[in-house]
């Protein structure tokens, strides 16, 4: 769904970028001149930023603060989609700081549309239906 919205944004003439949280944190951690706040500035530019897989990667304190800076830079200026397997109450543990998580989520959720998806995995739909993919020669 997030990728579909990014494609629609591109088709409408906007800029869009997709990144997993793991990739984003690696770029934030990169040495100067491309890492740190320079990476935050780069990711603050696209009209739509999709950050996927929030919750699967541990976030260190310095990374959490830079992630907050990114959210702050985009707040009320650009659209951001976050995909996560975590509830909002679990973000304090993810970021290692309840106060920082509250401040980040305050900005993320201020104008947000939250879509909760429950049910079986889309990727496993064939297996769950008894269909097994056939190997191609």
N, CA, C and O atoms as a Tinker XYZ file with bonds, in Angstrom:
   548  protein
     1  N      0.828000   -1.185000    0.000000    73     2
     2  CA     0.000000    0.000000    0.000000    64     1     3
     3  C      0.877000    1.256000    0.000000    63     2     4     5
     4  O      0.601000    2.204000   -0.734000    81     3
     5  N      1.927000    1.263000    0.817000    73     3     6
     6  CA     2.814000    2.425000    0.894000    64     5     7
     7  C      3.516000    2.646000   -0.443000    63     6     8     9
     8  O      3.653000    3.782000   -0.898000    81     7
     9  N      3.957000    1.563000   -1.067000    73     7    10
    10  CA     4.612000    1.693000   -2.370000    64     9    11
    11  C      3.635000    2.208000   -3.424000    63    10    12    13
    12  O      4.005000    3.014000   -4.279000    81    11
    13  N      2.393000    1.743000   -3.361000    73    11    14
    14  CA     1.374000    2.218000   -4.294000    64    13    15
    15  C      1.124000    3.708000   -4.149000    63    14    16    17
    16  O      0.948000    4.408000   -5.146000    81    15
    17  N      1.107000    4.200000   -2.915000    73    15    18
    18  CA     0.941000    5.638000   -2.697000    64    17    19
    19  C      2.154000    6.415000   -3.206000    63    18    20    21
    20  O      2.011000    7.516000   -3.738000    81    19
    21  N      3.336000    5.847000   -3.046000    73    19    22
    22  CA     4.546000    6.507000   -3.561000    64    21    23
    23  C      4.504000    6.573000   -5.087000    63    22    24    25
    24  O      4.857000    7.598000   -5.670000    81    23
    25  N      4.081000    5.500000   -5.732000    73    23    26
    26  CA     3.962000    5.491000   -7.192000    64    25    27
    27  C      2.933000    6.526000   -7.643000    63    26    28    29
    28  O      3.158000    7.244000   -8.617000    81    27
    29  N      1.808000    6.603000   -6.938000    73    27    30
    30  CA     0.788000    7.597000   -7.283000    64    29    31
    31  C      1.327000    9.015000   -7.134000    63    30    32    33
    32  O      1.016000    9.886000   -7.946000    81    31
    33  N      2.135000    9.250000   -6.099000    73    31    34
    34  CA     2.738000   10.573000   -5.921000    64    33    35
    35  C      3.672000   10.893000   -7.080000    63    34    36    37
    36  O      3.662000   12.008000   -7.600000    81    35
    37  N      4.477000    9.917000   -7.484000    73    35    38
    38  CA     5.383000   10.128000   -8.616000    64    37    39
    39  C      4.599000   10.406000   -9.895000    63    38    40    41
    40  O      4.951000   11.303000  -10.661000    81    39
    41  N      3.547000    9.642000  -10.123000    73    39    42
    42  CA     2.720000    9.841000  -11.323000    64    41    43
    43  C      2.047000   11.206000  -11.322000    63    42    44    45
    44  O      1.741000   11.744000  -12.386000    81    43
    45  N      1.815000   11.772000  -10.143000    73    43    46
    46  CA     1.200000   13.098000  -10.032000    64    45    47
    47  C      2.241000   14.211000  -10.117000    63    46    48    49
    48  O      1.903000   15.389000  -10.000000    81    47
    49  N      3.504000   13.841000  -10.320000    73    47    50
    50  CA     4.539000   14.849000  -10.503000    64    49    51
    51  C      5.297000   15.228000   -9.240000    63    50    52    53
    52  O      6.098000   16.163000   -9.254000    81    51
    53  N      5.054000   14.517000   -8.156000    73    51    54
    54  CA     5.766000   14.791000   -6.911000    64    53    55
    55  C      7.037000   13.954000   -6.843000    63    54    56    57
    56  O      7.238000   13.047000   -7.650000    81    55
    57  N      7.882000   14.263000   -5.884000    73    55    58
    58  CA     9.049000   13.432000   -5.633000    64    57    59
    59  C      8.702000   12.476000   -4.501000    63    58    60    61
    60  O      7.946000   12.820000   -3.593000    81    59
    61  N      9.258000   11.279000   -4.564000    73    59    62
    62  CA     9.005000   10.277000   -3.533000    64    61    63
    63  C     10.252000    9.431000   -3.356000    63    62    64    65
    64  O     11.014000    9.206000   -4.296000    81    63
    65  N     10.441000    8.972000   -2.139000    73    63    66
    66  CA    11.582000    8.110000   -1.843000    64    65    67
    67  C     11.138000    7.036000   -0.860000    63    66    68    69
    68  O     10.361000    7.296000    0.058000    81    67
    69  N     11.646000    5.821000   -1.070000    73    67    70
    70  CA    11.350000    4.675000   -0.218000    64    69    71
    71  C     12.645000    4.229000    0.435000    63    70    72    73
    72  O     13.677000    4.115000   -0.226000    81    71
    73  N     12.585000    3.976000    1.733000    73    71    74
    74  CA    13.769000    3.497000    2.452000    64    73    75
    75  C     13.288000    2.663000    3.633000    63    74    76    77
    76  O     12.268000    2.974000    4.247000    81    75
    77  N     14.023000    1.608000    3.945000    73    75    78
    78  CA    13.720000    0.885000    5.179000    64    77    79
    79  C     14.374000    1.639000    6.326000    63    78    80    81
    80  O     15.327000    2.391000    6.121000    81    79
    81  N     13.863000    1.436000    7.525000    73    79    82
    82  CA    14.470000    2.095000    8.676000    64    81    83
    83  C     15.921000    1.663000    8.825000    63    82    84    85
    84  O     16.773000    2.479000    9.178000    81    83
    85  N     16.215000    0.398000    8.562000    73    83    86
    86  CA    17.595000   -0.091000    8.658000    64    85    87
    87  C     18.519000    0.683000    7.715000    63    86    88    89
    88  O     19.607000    1.099000    8.112000    81    87
    89  N     18.082000    0.875000    6.468000    73    87    90
    90  CA    18.876000    1.636000    5.493000    64    89    91
    91  C     19.023000    3.097000    5.921000    63    90    92    93
    92  O     20.101000    3.679000    5.806000    81    91
    93  N     17.945000    3.677000    6.409000    73    91    94
    94  CA    17.976000    5.070000    6.864000    64    93    95
    95  C     18.968000    5.238000    8.006000    63    94    96    97
    96  O     19.769000    6.172000    8.005000    81    95
    97  N     18.916000    4.331000    8.984000    73    95    98
    98  CA    19.833000    4.428000   10.124000    64    97    99
    99  C     21.283000    4.237000    9.690000    63    98   100   101
   100  O     22.180000    4.890000   10.223000    81    99
   101  N     21.518000    3.353000    8.732000    73    99   102
   102  CA    22.876000    3.162000    8.225000    64   101   103
   103  C     23.389000    4.437000    7.575000    63   102   104   105
   104  O     24.558000    4.789000    7.737000    81   103
   105  N     22.527000    5.132000    6.840000    73   103   106
   106  CA    22.951000    6.377000    6.197000    64   105   107
   107  C     23.141000    7.492000    7.214000    63   106   108   109
   108  O     24.039000    8.321000    7.068000    81   107
   109  N     22.304000    7.514000    8.241000    73   107   110
   110  CA    22.476000    8.502000    9.310000    64   109   111
   111  C     23.804000    8.281000   10.026000    63   110   112   113
   112  O     24.477000    9.233000   10.420000    81   111
   113  N     24.176000    7.000000   10.188000    73   111   114
   114  CA    25.427000    6.652000   10.865000    64   113   115
   115  C     26.669000    6.811000    9.997000    63   114   116   117
   116  O     27.790000    6.749000   10.503000    81   115
   117  N     26.482000    7.015000    8.707000    73   115   118
   118  CA    27.630000    7.138000    7.802000    64   117   119
   119  C     28.485000    8.338000    8.209000    63   118   120   121
   120  O     27.978000    9.322000    8.747000    81   119
   121  N     29.789000    8.241000    7.946000    73   119   122
   122  CA    30.662000    9.363000    8.298000    64   121   123
   123  C     30.387000   10.590000    7.423000    63   122   124   125
   124  O     29.812000   10.492000    6.339000    81   123
   125  N     30.814000   11.736000    7.928000    73   123   126
   126  CA    30.694000   12.984000    7.168000    64   125   127
   127  C     31.467000   12.807000    5.862000    63   126   128   129
   128  O     32.438000   12.051000    5.837000    81   127
   129  N     31.086000   13.451000    4.819000    73   127   130
   130  CA    30.089000   14.516000    4.739000    64   129   131
   131  C     28.682000   14.031000    4.393000    63   130   132   133
   132  O     27.773000   14.855000    4.289000    81   131
   133  N     28.464000   12.708000    4.208000    73   131   134
   134  CA    27.158000   12.219000    3.748000    64   133   135
   135  C     26.235000   11.767000    4.878000    63   134   136   137
   136  O     25.026000   11.649000    4.675000    81   135
   137  N     26.787000   11.512000    6.066000    73   135   138
   138  CA    25.981000   10.983000    7.159000    64   137   139
   139  C     25.465000   12.063000    8.083000    63   138   140   141
   140  O     25.606000   13.256000    7.815000    81   139
   141  N     24.862000   11.620000    9.182000    73   139   142
   142  CA    24.379000   12.538000   10.208000    64   141   143
   143  C     23.324000   13.494000    9.699000    63   142   144   145
   144  O     22.375000   13.091000    9.026000    81   143
   145  N     23.495000   14.758000   10.025000    73   143   146
   146  CA    22.508000   15.773000    9.625000    64   145   147
   147  C     22.431000   15.955000    8.119000    63   146   148   149
   148  O     21.393000   16.368000    7.601000    81   147
   149  N     23.523000   15.649000    7.399000    73   147   150
   150  CA    23.477000   15.729000    5.931000    64   149   151
   151  C     22.473000   14.708000    5.387000    63   150   152   153
   152  O     21.735000   15.006000    4.447000    81   151
   153  N     22.443000   13.504000    5.974000    73   151   154
   154  CA    21.465000   12.498000    5.563000    64   153   155
   155  C     20.055000   12.941000    5.936000    63   154   156   157
   156  O     19.112000   12.737000    5.171000    81   155
   157  N     19.917000   13.539000    7.092000    73   155   158
   158  CA    18.609000   14.062000    7.505000    64   157   159
   159  C     18.128000   15.103000    6.503000    63   158   160   161
   160  O     16.961000   15.090000    6.112000    81   159
   161  N     19.005000   15.993000    6.087000    73   159   162
   162  CA    18.626000   17.020000    5.096000    64   161   163
   163  C     18.209000   16.379000    3.777000    63   162   164   165
   164  O     17.230000   16.810000    3.169000    81   163
   165  N     18.942000   15.348000    3.320000    73   163   166
   166  CA    18.578000   14.668000    2.067000    64   165   167
   167  C     17.191000   14.043000    2.165000    63   166   168   169
   168  O     16.383000   14.181000    1.247000    81   167
   169  N     16.915000   13.366000    3.259000    73   167   170
   170  CA    15.630000   12.689000    3.414000    64   169   171
   171  C     14.497000   13.660000    3.740000    63   170   172   173
   172  O     13.329000   13.273000    3.694000    81   171
   173  N     14.810000   14.884000    4.060000    73   171   174
   174  CA    13.746000   15.853000    4.309000    64   173   175
   175  C     13.241000   16.481000    3.011000    63   174   176   177
   176  O     12.251000   17.212000    3.037000    81   175
   177  N     13.891000   16.219000    1.886000    73   175   178
   178  CA    13.554000   16.866000    0.626000    64   177   179
   179  C     12.383000   16.275000   -0.163000    63   178   180   181
   180  O     11.565000   17.048000   -0.662000    81   179
   181  N     12.252000   14.957000   -0.305000    73   179   182
   182  CA    11.168000   14.440000   -1.158000    64   181   183
   183  C      9.789000   14.859000   -0.653000    63   182   184   185
   184  O      9.570000   14.996000    0.550000    81   183
   185  N      8.880000   15.057000   -1.577000    73   183   186
   186  CA     7.509000   15.393000   -1.212000    64   185   187
   187  C      6.905000   14.290000   -0.350000    63   186   188   189
   188  O      6.177000   14.571000    0.602000    81   187
   189  N      7.207000   13.033000   -0.684000    73   187   190
   190  CA     6.735000   11.884000    0.087000    64   189   191
   191  C      7.923000   11.009000    0.437000    63   190   192   193
   192  O      8.714000   10.638000   -0.429000    81   191
   193  N      8.040000   10.689000    1.702000    73   191   194
   194  CA     9.065000    9.758000    2.173000    64   193   195
   195  C      8.366000    8.565000    2.806000    63   194   196   197
   196  O      7.538000    8.726000    3.703000    81   195
   197  N      8.702000    7.370000    2.338000    73   195   198
   198  CA     8.184000    6.140000    2.923000    64   197   199
   199  C      9.318000    5.496000    3.715000    63   198   200   201
   200  O     10.365000    5.162000    3.160000    81   199
   201  N      9.096000    5.328000    5.013000    73   199   202
   202  CA    10.056000    4.628000    5.866000    64   201   203
   203  C      9.399000    3.310000    6.252000    63   202   204   205
   204  O      8.414000    3.285000    6.991000    81   203
   205  N      9.949000    2.230000    5.749000    73   203   206
   206  CA     9.363000    0.909000    5.907000    64   205   207
   207  C     10.063000    0.130000    7.020000    63   206   208   209
   208  O     11.223000    0.381000    7.347000    81   207
   209  N      9.332000   -0.811000    7.583000    73   207   210
   210  CA     9.863000   -1.768000    8.559000    64   209   211
   211  C     10.332000   -1.119000    9.859000    63   210   212   213
   212  O     11.345000   -1.523000   10.430000    81   211
   213  N      9.603000   -0.124000   10.317000    73   211   214
   214  CA     9.908000    0.491000   11.609000    64   213   215
   215  C      9.520000   -0.526000   12.687000    63   214   216   217
   216  O      8.368000   -0.951000   12.780000    81   215
   217  N     10.499000   -0.898000   13.486000    73   215   218
   218  CA    10.240000   -1.863000   14.546000    64   217   219
   219  C     11.064000   -3.115000   14.430000    63   218   220   221
   220  O     11.195000   -3.855000   15.405000    81   219
   221  N     11.631000   -3.381000   13.258000    73   219   222
   222  CA    12.440000   -4.577000   13.067000    64   221   223
   223  C     13.910000   -4.338000   13.369000    63   222   224   225
   224  O     14.672000   -5.289000   13.547000    81   223
   225  N     14.312000   -3.084000   13.429000    73   223   226
   226  CA    15.710000   -2.723000   13.615000    64   225   227
   227  C     15.875000   -1.982000   14.930000    63   226   228   229
   228  O     15.168000   -1.004000   15.172000    81   227
   229  N     16.793000   -2.425000   15.790000    73   227   230
   230  CA    17.039000   -1.665000   17.023000    64   229   231
   231  C     17.569000   -0.268000   16.686000    63   230   232   233
   232  O     18.329000   -0.096000   15.733000    81   231
   233  N     17.166000    0.706000   17.466000    73   231   234
   234  CA    17.565000    2.095000   17.233000    64   233   235
   235  C     18.383000    2.568000   18.429000    63   234   236   237
   236  O     17.907000    2.550000   19.564000    81   235
   237  N     19.608000    2.988000   18.168000    73   235   238
   238  CA    20.456000    3.538000   19.226000    64   237   239
   239  C     20.057000    4.980000   19.517000    63   238   240   241
   240  O     19.389000    5.621000   18.705000    81   239
   241  N     20.463000    5.481000   20.661000    73   239   242
   242  CA    20.057000    6.812000   21.125000    64   241   243
   243  C     20.373000    7.908000   20.110000    63   242   244   245
   244  O     19.505000    8.721000   19.791000    81   243
   245  N     21.593000    7.939000   19.604000    73   243   246
   246  CA    21.972000    8.986000   18.641000    64   245   247
   247  C     21.129000    8.883000   17.369000    63   246   248   249
   248  O     20.750000    9.900000   16.788000    81   247
   249  N     20.838000    7.651000   16.938000    73   247   250
   250  CA    19.997000    7.452000   15.751000    64   249   251
   251  C     18.574000    7.934000   16.009000    63   250   252   253
   252  O     17.955000    8.549000   15.140000    81   251
   253  N     18.054000    7.654000   17.209000    73   251   254
   254  CA    16.700000    8.077000   17.559000    64   253   255
   255  C     16.586000    9.592000   17.514000    63   254   256   257
   256  O     15.577000   10.122000   17.047000    81   255
   257  N     17.604000   10.294000   17.991000    73   255   258
   258  CA    17.576000   11.757000   17.971000    64   257   259
   259  C     17.629000   12.289000   16.540000    63   258   260   261
   260  O     16.966000   13.277000   16.226000    81   259
   261  N     18.401000   11.653000   15.679000    73   259   262
   262  CA    18.441000   12.086000   14.280000    64   261   263
   263  C     17.140000   11.740000   13.557000    63   262   264   265
   264  O     16.697000   12.491000   12.688000    81   263
   265  N     16.526000   10.611000   13.910000    73   263   266
   266  CA    15.220000   10.281000   13.345000    64   265   267
   267  C     14.195000   11.334000   13.747000    63   266   268   269
   268  O     13.367000   11.741000   12.933000    81   267
   269  N     14.251000   11.773000   15.000000    73   267   270
   270  CA    13.368000   12.846000   15.448000    64   269   271
   271  C     13.628000   14.123000   14.642000    63   270   272   273
   272  O     12.683000   14.807000   14.247000    81   271
   273  N     14.891000   14.444000   14.400000    73   271   274
   274  CA    15.220000   15.639000   13.599000    64   273   275
   275  C     14.630000   15.532000   12.197000    63   274   276   277
   276  O     14.171000   16.528000   11.639000    81   275
   277  N     14.637000   14.338000   11.631000    73   275   278
   278  CA    14.047000   14.138000   10.311000    64   277   279
   279  C     12.543000   14.360000   10.354000    63   278   280   281
   280  O     11.989000   15.065000    9.511000    81   279
   281  N     11.890000   13.764000   11.328000    73   279   282
   282  CA    10.437000   13.951000   11.472000    64   281   283
   283  C     10.122000   15.432000   11.682000    63   282   284   285
   284  O      9.168000   15.952000   11.103000    81   283
   285  N     10.908000   16.100000   12.496000    73   283   286
   286  CA    10.715000   17.525000   12.758000    64   285   287
   287  C     10.901000   18.348000   11.485000    63   286   288   289
   288  O     10.143000   19.284000   11.234000    81   287
   289  N     11.909000   18.002000   10.679000    73   287   290
   290  CA    12.171000   18.735000    9.434000    64   289   291
   291  C     11.025000   18.561000    8.435000    63   290   292   293
   292  O     10.747000   19.468000    7.652000    81   291
   293  N     10.365000   17.415000    8.456000    73   291   294
   294  CA     9.284000   17.139000    7.519000    64   293   295
   295  C      7.921000   17.572000    8.045000    63   294   296   297
   296  O      6.981000   17.730000    7.267000    81   295
   297  N      7.806000   17.762000    9.339000    73   295   298
   298  CA     6.532000   18.056000    9.992000    64   297   299
   299  C      5.844000   19.272000    9.375000    63   298   300   301
   300  O      6.410000   20.364000    9.323000    81   299
   301  N      4.630000   19.063000    8.917000    73   299   302
   302  CA     3.780000   20.082000    8.292000    64   301   303
   303  C      4.366000   20.676000    7.015000    63   302   304   305
   304  O      3.881000   21.697000    6.527000    81   303
   305  N      5.401000   20.046000    6.473000    73   303   306
   306  CA     5.999000   20.509000    5.219000    64   305   307
   307  C      5.921000   19.459000    4.116000    63   306   308   309
   308  O      5.690000   19.779000    2.950000    81   307
   309  N      6.119000   18.206000    4.503000    73   307   310
   310  CA     6.177000   17.104000    3.550000    64   309   311
   311  C      5.418000   15.914000    4.141000    63   310   312   313
   312  O      5.228000   15.826000    5.354000    81   311
   313  N      4.993000   15.012000    3.277000    73   311   314
   314  CA     4.262000   13.821000    3.714000    64   313   315
   315  C      5.230000   12.682000    4.005000    63   314   316   317
   316  O      6.236000   12.500000    3.319000    81   315
   317  N      4.895000   11.923000    5.046000    73   315   318
   318  CA     5.715000   10.785000    5.449000    64   317   319
   319  C      4.798000    9.606000    5.737000    63   318   320   321
   320  O      3.782000    9.746000    6.418000    81   319
   321  N      5.167000    8.451000    5.213000    73   319   322
   322  CA     4.468000    7.208000    5.513000    64   321   323
   323  C      5.430000    6.333000    6.301000    63   322   324   325
   324  O      6.569000    6.110000    5.891000    81   323
   325  N      4.957000    5.845000    7.426000    73   323   326
   326  CA     5.733000    4.913000    8.244000    64   325   327
   327  C      4.980000    3.597000    8.285000    63   326   328   329
   328  O      3.782000    3.578000    8.570000    81   327
   329  N      5.658000    2.504000    8.007000    73   327   330
   330  CA     5.039000    1.194000    8.174000    64   329   331
   331  C      5.709000    0.525000    9.359000    63   330   332   333
   332  O      6.930000    0.577000    9.505000    81   331
   333  N      4.902000   -0.107000   10.210000    73   331   334
   334  CA     5.445000   -0.681000   11.429000    64   333   335
   335  C      4.614000   -1.859000   11.885000    63   334   336   337
   336  O      3.413000   -1.929000   11.625000    81   335
   337  N      5.260000   -2.776000   12.563000    73   335   338
   338  CA     4.565000   -3.886000   13.200000    64   337   339
   339  C      4.318000   -3.596000   14.678000    63   338   340   341
   340  O      3.793000   -4.443000   15.400000    81   339
   341  N      4.693000   -2.406000   15.125000    73   339   342
   342  CA     4.569000   -2.030000   16.533000    64   341   343
   343  C      3.333000   -1.168000   16.774000    63   342   344   345
   344  O      2.881000   -0.440000   15.891000    81   343
   345  N      2.803000   -1.268000   17.979000    73   343   346
   346  CA     1.778000   -0.319000   18.402000    64   345   347
   347  C      2.500000    0.956000   18.829000    63   346   348   349
   348  O      3.704000    0.937000   19.085000    81   347
   349  N      1.778000    2.041000   18.903000    73   347   350
   350  CA     2.406000    3.308000   19.291000    64   349   351
   351  C      2.986000    3.253000   20.695000    63   350   352   353
   352  O      3.984000    3.917000   20.976000    81   351
   353  N      2.384000    2.478000   21.573000    73   351   354
   354  CA     2.902000    2.384000   22.943000    64   353   355
   355  C      4.252000    1.682000   22.996000    63   354   356   357
   356  O      4.965000    1.809000   23.992000    81   355
   357  N      4.623000    0.943000   21.950000    73   355   358
   358  CA     5.906000    0.237000   21.907000    64   357   359
   359  C      7.051000    1.093000   21.352000    63   358   360   361
   360  O      8.209000    0.677000   21.389000    81   359
   361  N      6.735000    2.277000   20.843000    73   359   362
   362  CA     7.772000    3.110000   20.230000    64   361   363
   363  C      8.781000    3.631000   21.256000    63   362   364   365
   364  O      9.936000    3.874000   20.905000    81   363
   365  N      8.379000    3.806000   22.494000    73   363   366
   366  CA     9.315000    4.232000   23.533000    64   365   367
   367  C     10.423000    3.217000   23.716000    63   366   368   369
   368  O     11.591000    3.578000   23.861000    81   367
   369  N     10.056000    1.957000   23.710000    73   367   370
   370  CA    11.049000    0.884000   23.801000    64   369   371
   371  C     11.924000    0.863000   22.557000    63   370   372   373
   372  O     13.141000    0.717000   22.664000    81   371
   373  N     11.326000    1.006000   21.383000    73   371   374
   374  CA    12.084000    1.008000   20.130000    64   373   375
   375  C     13.142000    2.107000   20.130000    63   374   376   377
   376  O     14.293000    1.873000   19.762000    81   375
   377  N     12.741000    3.300000   20.544000    73   375   378
   378  CA    13.653000    4.443000   20.501000    64   377   379
   379  C     14.502000    4.565000   21.768000    63   378   380   381
   380  O     15.439000    5.362000   21.819000    81   379
   381  N     14.173000    3.777000   22.779000    73   379   382
   382  CA    14.932000    3.811000   24.021000    64   381   383
   383  C     14.704000    5.066000   24.842000    63   382   384   385
   384  O     15.504000    5.388000   25.720000    81   383
   385  N     13.611000    5.786000   24.562000    73   383   386
   386  CA    13.355000    7.055000   25.240000    64   385   387
   387  C     11.872000    7.384000   25.084000    63   386   388   389
   388  O     11.417000    7.752000   24.001000    81   387
   389  N     11.133000    7.248000   26.170000    73   387   390
   390  CA     9.686000    7.498000   26.129000    64   389   391
   391  C      9.361000    8.944000   25.758000    63   390   392   393
   392  O      8.427000    9.196000   24.997000    81   391
   393  N     10.129000    9.887000   26.290000    73   391   394
   394  CA     9.871000   11.309000   26.016000    64   393   395
   395  C     10.097000   11.611000   24.538000    63   394   396   397
   396  O      9.294000   12.299000   23.908000    81   395
   397  N     11.193000   11.093000   23.988000    73   395   398
   398  CA    11.491000   11.301000   22.568000    64   397   399
   399  C     10.418000   10.640000   21.700000    63   398   400   401
   400  O      9.966000   11.225000   20.716000    81   399
   401  N     10.014000    9.430000   22.062000    73   399   402
   402  CA     8.974000    8.735000   21.299000    64   401   403
   403  C      7.666000    9.514000   21.323000    63   402   404   405
   404  O      6.986000    9.616000   20.303000    81   403
   405  N      7.313000   10.062000   22.475000    73   403   406
   406  CA     6.088000   10.855000   22.591000    64   405   407
   407  C      6.161000   12.092000   21.697000    63   406   408   409
   408  O      5.195000   12.420000   21.009000    81   407
   409  N      7.301000   12.774000   21.707000    73   407   410
   410  CA     7.467000   13.977000   20.878000    64   409   411
   411  C      7.425000   13.623000   19.393000    63   410   412   413
   412  O      6.813000   14.341000   18.601000    81   411
   413  N      8.068000   12.526000   19.014000    73   411   414
   414  CA     8.082000   12.106000   17.611000    64   413   415
   415  C      6.668000   11.724000   17.173000    63   414   416   417
   416  O      6.195000   12.179000   16.131000    81   415
   417  N      5.996000   10.891000   17.967000    73   415   418
   418  CA     4.648000   10.463000   17.606000    64   417   419
   419  C      3.648000   11.609000   17.624000    63   418   420   421
   420  O      2.684000   11.600000   16.858000    81   419
   421  N      3.861000   12.587000   18.483000    73   419   422
   422  CA     3.000000   13.762000   18.509000    64   421   423
   423  C      3.001000   14.446000   17.146000    63   422   424   425
   424  O      1.956000   14.870000   16.655000    81   423
   425  N      4.161000   14.548000   16.552000    73   423   426
   426  CA     4.273000   15.184000   15.235000    64   425   427
   427  C      3.781000   14.270000   14.120000    63   426   428   429
   428  O      3.103000   14.718000   13.196000    81   427
   429  N      4.122000   12.997000   14.208000    73   427   430
   430  CA     3.701000   12.046000   13.178000    64   429   431
   431  C      2.183000   11.915000   13.138000    63   430   432   433
   432  O      1.590000   11.883000   12.060000    81   431
   433  N      1.561000   11.840000   14.294000    73   431   434
   434  CA     0.132000   11.569000   14.355000    64   433   435
   435  C     -0.752000   12.811000   14.255000    63   434   436   437
   436  O     -1.967000   12.683000   14.104000    81   435
   437  N     -0.172000   14.004000   14.334000    73   435   438
   438  CA    -0.953000   15.236000   14.338000    64   437   439
   439  C     -1.901000   15.328000   13.141000    63   438   440   441
   440  O     -3.080000   15.635000   13.315000    81   439
   441  N     -1.414000   15.072000   11.957000    73   439   442
   442  CA    -2.243000   15.144000   10.754000    64   441   443
   443  C     -2.377000   13.780000   10.080000    63   442   444   445
   444  O     -2.662000   13.709000    8.884000    81   443
   445  N     -2.178000   12.710000   10.824000    73   443   446
   446  CA    -2.062000   11.375000   10.240000    64   445   447
   447  C     -3.390000   10.707000    9.961000    63   446   448   449
   448  O     -4.408000   10.986000   10.593000    81   447
   449  N     -3.338000    9.830000    9.004000    73   447   450
   450  CA    -4.373000    8.820000    8.780000    64   449   451
   451  C     -3.704000    7.514000    9.166000    63   450   452   453
   452  O     -2.748000    7.093000    8.515000    81   451
   453  N     -4.186000    6.876000   10.198000    73   451   454
   454  CA    -3.609000    5.620000   10.664000    64   453   455
   455  C     -4.424000    4.474000   10.087000    63   454   456   457
   456  O     -5.642000    4.412000   10.256000    81   455
   457  N     -3.743000    3.578000    9.410000    73   455   458
   458  CA    -4.388000    2.410000    8.822000    64   457   459
   459  C     -3.825000    1.179000    9.528000    63   458   460   461
   460  O     -2.632000    0.891000    9.440000    81   459
   461  N     -4.686000    0.471000   10.218000    73   459   462
   462  CA    -4.283000   -0.746000   10.903000    64   461   463
   463  C     -4.705000   -1.928000   10.053000    63   462   464   465
   464  O     -5.868000   -2.056000    9.670000    81   463
   465  N     -3.748000   -2.783000    9.766000    73   463   466
   466  CA    -4.029000   -3.961000    8.952000    64   465   467
   467  C     -3.870000   -5.189000    9.832000    63   466   468   469
   468  O     -2.794000   -5.450000   10.370000    81   467
   469  N     -4.939000   -5.928000    9.969000    73   467   470
   470  CA    -4.919000   -7.184000   10.704000    64   469   471
   471  C     -5.253000   -8.308000    9.734000    63   470   472   473
   472  O     -5.969000   -8.108000    8.753000    81   471
   473  N     -4.743000   -9.450000   10.013000    73   471   474
   474  CA    -5.070000  -10.593000    9.167000    64   473   475
   475  C     -3.825000  -11.318000    8.718000    63   474   476   477
   476  O     -2.718000  -11.080000    9.201000    81   475
   477  N     -4.045000  -12.188000    7.800000    73   475   478
   478  CA    -2.963000  -13.030000    7.303000    64   477   479
   479  C     -1.997000  -12.244000    6.426000    63   478   480   481
   480  O     -2.345000  -11.216000    5.845000    81   479
   481  N     -0.812000  -12.742000    6.350000    73   479   482
   482  CA     0.237000  -12.126000    5.539000    64   481   483
   483  C     -0.119000  -12.180000    4.060000    63   482   484   485
   484  O     -0.520000  -13.223000    3.545000    81   483
   485  N      0.029000  -11.063000    3.395000    73   483   486
   486  CA    -0.184000  -11.009000    1.950000    64   485   487
   487  C      0.836000  -11.887000    1.240000    63   486   488   489
   488  O      0.506000  -12.548000    0.255000    81   487
   489  N      2.073000  -11.900000    1.729000    73   487   490
   490  CA     3.141000  -12.671000    1.097000    64   489   491
   491  C      2.909000  -14.179000    1.205000    63   490   492   493
   492  O      3.377000  -14.945000    0.363000    81   491
   493  N      2.188000  -14.597000    2.239000    73   491   494
   494  CA     1.967000  -16.028000    2.457000    64   493   495
   495  C      0.609000  -16.500000    1.933000    63   494   496   497
   496  O      0.195000  -17.621000    2.228000    81   495
   497  N     -0.078000  -15.676000    1.172000    73   495   498
   498  CA    -1.440000  -16.001000    0.760000    64   497   499
   499  C     -1.528000  -17.312000   -0.016000    63   498   500   501
   500  O     -2.491000  -18.057000    0.163000    81   499
   501  N     -0.549000  -17.616000   -0.875000    73   499   502
   502  CA    -0.598000  -18.850000   -1.657000    64   501   503
   503  C     -0.428000  -20.073000   -0.763000    63   502   504   505
   504  O     -1.110000  -21.081000   -0.949000    81   503
   505  N      0.453000  -19.988000    0.178000    73   503   506
   506  CA     0.693000  -21.113000    1.089000    64   505   507
   507  C     -0.523000  -21.343000    1.982000    63   506   508   509
   508  O     -0.896000  -22.484000    2.256000    81   507
   509  N     -1.128000  -20.260000    2.427000    73   507   510
   510  CA    -2.280000  -20.386000    3.307000    64   509   511
   511  C     -3.489000  -20.956000    2.578000    63   510   512   513
   512  O     -4.350000  -21.589000    3.188000    81   511
   513  N     -3.548000  -20.730000    1.279000    73   511   514
   514  CA    -4.664000  -21.249000    0.490000    64   513   515
   515  C     -4.390000  -22.660000   -0.029000    63   514   516   517
   516  O     -5.222000  -23.251000   -0.718000    81   515
   517  N     -3.218000  -23.191000    0.310000    73   515   518
   518  CA    -2.874000  -24.528000   -0.167000    64   517   519
   519  C     -2.159000  -24.507000   -1.491000    63   518   520   521
   520  O     -1.751000  -25.558000   -1.985000    81   519
   521  N     -1.992000  -23.336000   -2.085000    73   519   522
   522  CA    -1.264000  -23.230000   -3.354000    64   521   523
   523  C      0.214000  -23.118000   -3.038000    63   522   524   525
   524  O      0.621000  -22.248000   -2.268000    81   523
   525  N      0.996000  -23.962000   -3.605000    73   523   526
   526  CA     2.439000  -23.838000   -3.412000    64   525   527
   527  C      3.035000  -23.387000   -4.724000    63   526   528   529
   528  O      2.726000  -23.936000   -5.782000    81   527
   529  N      3.889000  -22.387000   -4.652000    73   527   530
   530  CA     4.519000  -21.926000   -5.898000    64   529   531
   531  C      5.306000  -23.052000   -6.537000    63   530   532   533
   532  O      5.962000  -23.836000   -5.851000    81   531
   533  N      5.234000  -23.125000   -7.843000    73   531   534
   534  CA     6.000000  -24.140000   -8.559000    64   533   535
   535  C      7.332000  -23.566000   -8.960000    63   534   536   537
   536  O      7.448000  -22.392000   -9.312000    81   535
   537  N      8.321000  -24.402000   -8.900000    73   535   538
   538  CA     9.669000  -23.979000   -9.294000    64   537   539
   539  C      9.737000  -23.852000  -10.800000    63   538   540   541
   540  O      9.193000  -24.682000  -11.528000    81   539
   541  N     10.403000  -22.816000  -11.264000    73   539   542
   542  CA    10.589000  -22.649000  -12.701000    64   541   543
   543  C     11.931000  -23.225000  -13.084000    63   542   544   545
   544  O     12.908000  -23.077000  -12.350000    81   543
   545  N     11.988000  -23.883000  -14.233000    73   543   546
   546  CA    13.265000  -24.509000  -14.636000    64   545   547
   547  C     14.316000  -23.474000  -14.947000    63   546   548
   548  O     15.442000  -23.824000  -15.300000    81   547
